[in-house]
Amino acid sequence: MKILLLLPWEKDYVAYRDKFSTLLTYAPITLVTLAALVPKEITADITVCDEMVQKIDYNVRYDIVAISFVTSSAPRAYKIAKKFKAKGSYIVFGGYHSSFMPEEAAEYADTIIIGPSEKSFPQFLLDYMKGNPQSEYNIPSIEPTDYVVPRRDLLPKKGYLNVPCVIASRGCKNECEFCAINAMDTPNSRPIADVIDEIKSLKTRKLIFFDPNFFQNRDYALELMKEMEKMNIRWGSNATVDVAFDDELIEAARKSGYAGVLFGLESINKEALVGASKDFNDPKQYKQAIEIMQANNISVNGCFVLGFDTDTKESLHSFPEQVEYLGLNIVRYAILTPVPNSALFNRLDAEERIITRDWTKYTQNKCVFQPKNMSPEELEEIYIKVWKDSYRWRKIWGRVKDVSLQNKMIALGANVGFKYVGSNVDRS
């Protein structure tokens, strides 16, 4: 049986990838995880294709084509599905958009997998082999023993950062209105021994944890970092700002080789954070939290969202100066973009503020709703301006000059890459 596991990308979303791509992009873990979920009793010839770096070969006849996609790539996924279906392939959809919009996705696929795939995908394959595949699978209860080690050997060797990605914990306990992770996955952690064994097998000195919030299970994180102390590695992860004020966690992180953190700061306006159900963030503590991390040789990437109801043109224009004041090492911006059928989307839709259902525009660099205090066009213009202003050479140097030698090249590379992104956001 021949299986194609596919990650499609809308062209506009990857328009910047002709240069500096490997400075920005980690190898995806979805496809190779699905490959590892294929039951051992099934003899399968598995091909993975990440359209970000590979071209689809339509000349091969696949028995099953499994496509995982986000909202902006939904039209692309549907187009690809039609082509393979015409050749006789059985089409399976999964991922965020399929999970939130199963009725729409079902128009183009034979089977839809909703939510996590650890149990659903193997069950589908077994059912398929018996000649009785179901039209929909939804098995949300994932146990630690259901996790698998991704088949990284199937990925192309070029096109990504040479930093492997590992997942220790899935899900997030927080319920931020603009984030879909909470609705997609319940918090769950792998056995620590399994995580350590996977890291050892990678034979690397650098890695990234793709966990939505590495430190959310405090005791688990402490135990895992204690084991990582013995490994002489440098690593990074996502985290919430409050972790900076937990002395025991930060000391354990430092000892284990913690090199970089991505903070979802989102806004410098407390009222906006409260409205987005992220009131555990306090902008008054941002600068102190950043300084604590940097004092422990941990670089800080701060992410901000533009377009909350309390945002004004003046407050958004101030972002480059605020970033400079905070002393971030890297900064990223995104326009508030609701996942279709999520709580945020449904609220904005009920208020008649969703202005387009052209999913290709749901890229986080286009405005798909009516903001409260400006026009959609003005929000997009401000987004472009703050990217470019934040990545002037003087500001890049200011962010990396005091970074430790160990982290300096990584920080510089990321800043140069994002400078290129900022110079191209208005072309997509």
N, C-alpha and C positions, 0 to 999 in steps of 0.2 A: 504493500500500500504506500502510495506517495502522498506526503502531507506538506503543504506550504503554510508556514506561519508568517504572517505579513503585518507590517506596521506602515500604514500609508501616511503620506504627508501632503497637504495642500501646498502647491508651489509657492504661494505668497508667504506662507508661514516660514519657509526656509530660504527666503530670497537672499539673506545675508551670508549663506554658507559657502559662497565661492571663495572666501578668504577667511583665515583665522578660525576655521571651523573646529579644529582640534584643540584650540585654546578654550573652547566653551562647552563641548559636548561630551558627556559621559556615555558609554555604551549602554543601550537600553537593556533592561533586565526582564521585560515582559515576555518577549519571544522565546528566549532561552529557558525561562522558567516553564513555559508551556511545553517546550520540547522535553524537559525533564519529567513532566507529568504524564507523558505517554506510557501507559502500562507496559511492563516488561514482556508480558505475554503477547503483545502486538508487535509483529515485525513491520517496522515502518522506515521508509526512506524519508528523512526529515530535511526540509530546506527552510532556512529563515531568510527573510528579506526585509531589511529596514530601508524604506524608500528614501530616507534622509541621505544615505550613502550608497545605495544600490539601485539598480534598474530591475524592474520586473520582467521575467522571461515568460511571455505568453505562449511560447511555442511548446512548453512542457505541459503534459497532460497530468494534472494532479487529481487524486481521488477526493481529497479534502483540502479546502482552502479556508484557513481560520484567520480572521482579520480582527485586530484589536485597534480601536481608534478613539480619539477625542473628538469633541464637537466640530472643531474647525476642519477636520479631515473627513467628516461624515460624507459629504457629497463625493469626495474622491473615493472613499471606501465603497460607496454604492456603485460608482462607475466601474471600479475594478471587479466587484462582485458580479456585475452583469456580464462582463467579458468571460470570466471563468465559468460562470453558470452556463453560458452558451456552449462551452466546450465540454459540458457534462460534469463539472466538479460540484461537489456538495459544499455549500457555503455555511460557515459558522461565524457569527459575530460575537465579540465581547468587548469589554472596556467601558469607560465612563459613559459615552454617549448611548451605547446600546443598553446599558443598565438603567439609564434615566429615561430613555425614549424607546422602549422595546417594541411598541406598536409600529412606530415609524420604521425602525430597523428591520422588523420582521417582513416588510414588503420586499426586501432585497436578499434575505437570507433564508436558509432552510431551518437553521437552529440559532437561537439566541441564548447566550450565557449571561445571566444577570449577577452582578456582584463578583466576589472572588471566585477563582477558577480551580483552586486546589482539589476540590472534590467534584465539581461539575464537569470539568474537561475530561478527566479520566473516565467518568461515568458515561459521558456522551460517546467517547470512543468505543467503550465496551458495548454500548447499546447499538452503535453503528455497525460493529462487527457482527452482531446478532441479527442485523436487519431491522432494528426497531428503534431508531433514534427519535428522541422527543423534540418537539418544536421549541421547547423552552426548558432551561435548567436554572434553578435558583436555590443553591445550598449555601446559605450565609455562615453556618456554624463551622468555623475552621479551628482545628486543634493544633497545638504546637507540633505534633507528630506528622501533620499533613504537609509541612514545609519541605521543599526539595532544594537540592543544590543545582543552580542553573547550568545548562549545557553551554558554557561559554565557548567551547571549542567550535560551535557552529557559526559564531559571529565573524564578520570580515576582520582582517588584521589591521586595516587602516581606516581612518576617518573619525577616530575617537581619541579623547584624552587617554594617555597610558596610565590610567588610574582606575582600577576595578571597583565595582559597586557591590555592596553587600546589604542585605536586609536582615536586621535582628528582630525588629518589632514592626507590626503592621497596625494601621488604624491610629486614631487620635481621640483622646477623651474630650477635647474641646469641641464646641459647636458653633464656630464662627460662621456667620450667615453666608459669606461669600465663598466658602470652601466646601467642596463636595466629598472630602476624604471621610468625614464622620459617617456619611450616609452610605459610603461604599464598603468600608471595612470596620469591623469591631476591633478594639485594641487586643492584641495578642502577641506573645513573644516566643521565639524559638528557644529550645534548650541551649544554654550557654556553651556546652561542650560542642554542639553541632556548629555554632557560629565560629568558635575558635578553630575547629577542624577545617572549615571552609576557608578561613583567612590563611591558615597555614598552607593549604593546597594552592593558593594563588601565587605563592612565592614572590610577594611584593613588599615594598617598604612604604607604599602609599595606598590609601584606599578611602572611599567615601561610603558612609552609611546613607542609604536612601530612606531610612525611617522618617516618617512625618515629624516625629518629635522624639529624638533619641533618649531624652532623659525623663520621659513622662512616667515610666515605672522606675522610681528612684532606686530601690533596692536592687532591681535587676541591672540597672546601668552601673551601679557601684561594683557589683560582682563581675560583670563583664569587663569593665575597665581594669579591675584587679588582675584578671587573666591577661589582658592585653599589655599590661606593664612588662611582661616577660618577653614581648615579641619584637621590640625595637622597631616600631612602625610610626608613621605620621598619618593622621586620619582627620576627617572632618564630618560634620553632620548638620542637620537642622535642629533647632532648639527654640524654646520660648525664652524671652528676655529674663524672666525671673530666675533662671538657672545661674545667672552671674552672681546672685546674692546667696547662693548655697556654698559655703566655704568648703565643705567636705567634697561635694561633687566636683568643684573646680580643681581642687588639689588632686583628686583622683584622675580627672581628665588630663591635667598637666603631666602627671607622672606616666600616663599611658600613651603620651605622644599626640595629644589633641592639638591640631595645627590650625583649624579654621571652623568657624561656625556661621551658619546662615540664620539670621534673625528675621522673622516676619514682623517687622516694625509696623508696617501698613500705613500708619498716619502719625502726624505730630499733633493731632487734635484729639483730646480725650473724648470729646463728645462723639466724634466719628467712630471711635473704637467701641464705645458703649452701644451705639446704634447698630454696629455690626456684630454684637455679642462677643467682642474681644476685649472686654473691659479689664481683663487681667493684665493687659499691657498698660503701662503708665509712662507717657512721653517724658515726664519729669525725671524718670530714672534712666532714660536711654543713654545719656552721655556717661553716667557713672558705670552702667553695665558694660558699655563698650570699653571704657578705660580698664575695668577689672579684667576683661578677657585679654586685652592687649598686654597688660602687665604680666600675664601668664603665658605670653608668647603665642596667643591665639588670635589670628586675623579674623576680622568681622565683616561679613557681607550683609548689608542691610537692604531689605526689600520693602518697597512702598507701593501702595495702591492708590490710583487717582480716580476720583469720581464719586466719593461718598457724598451723601446728601448735605453734609455740613461743609463740604469743600467749597471754597470760593476761588475765583481766578487769582486773587492776591495771595491766598495761602498756598496755592499750588506753585505759583511762580517763585515762591521763596524756598522751594526744595533744595536747589543747589547750594544756597547759603547755609541752610539747616544741616545738610550733609557735611559740609565743610566744618561747621561748628561741632557736630557730633564726633568727627574724627573717624568716620568709617573707612575701611580699607577698600571696599568695593560697594557699589550701590546698584540696585536694579529697580526699574519702574514697570508697572503694568497698569493698564486701564481696567477698572472694575468690569468684570465680564461674568455674567451669571450662567451657570450650567443649565441648559434647558430642563425644565420640570423640577429644578431645585427650589428650595425655600426662597432664595433671593429672586430667582427668575419669576416665580409665581406671584411674589409680592409686587414686583415691578410691572408684571403683566396685568395684575388686578388694578393697578393704578394707571393703566394704559400708557406706560412709559417704555415698553419694548418697541423699538422703532424698526427692527428688521429681524426676520427669521432666515436670513441668508447665513447659514452656518459657517461659510468660509470666512466671514468677518469676525467670528468669535475667537480671535487670536490673541487677545489681551493687548493688542496695539491699535484696535479700532473701537469706536464707541457705538454700542448696539442698543443703547437706551437713552432716554432723555434725562440728563442730569438736572438737579434742582436749581443750580445757580449759574448755569452757562449753557450754551448750545453744544450739541455733540461735536460740531466742527471746532469750537473753541477748545474743548477738552482735548481733542486730538492734537491741535496746534500746541497746546501747553505741554502735552506729553512729549512731543518731538523736541520742544525747546529745552525742557529740563534734562532730557537725555544728553543733548548736545552740550549744554552748559556744564553739566556735571562731569563731562569727559573731555574738557579742554586739557591740553598737555600739562599746564601748570597745576591743575587740580589733581591729575593723575599722579604727578610726582609728589605732591603733598600727601597723597594717600599711601604711597609705597616707600617713601624715603626713610621712615623710621621703623619699617618692618624688619624683623630679624633676617639675617642672611638666608636661613633655611627656607623662609616663606617668601622672600622678596621676588624671586623669579616667578613663582606661581601667581602672586598678587599682580605683578607687572603684566604677565601674560593675560590674565583675566581682564585687567583694566584696558589693555590694548584691544582685546577682543570685543569688549562691550563698547569701546569707543567706536569701533567699526559698526556695531549694531546701531548705535545712536545716530551714525551718519547715514543709515539706510532705512530707518523706520518710516520715513515719509515716502519711500518708494514702493512699499508693499500695499 
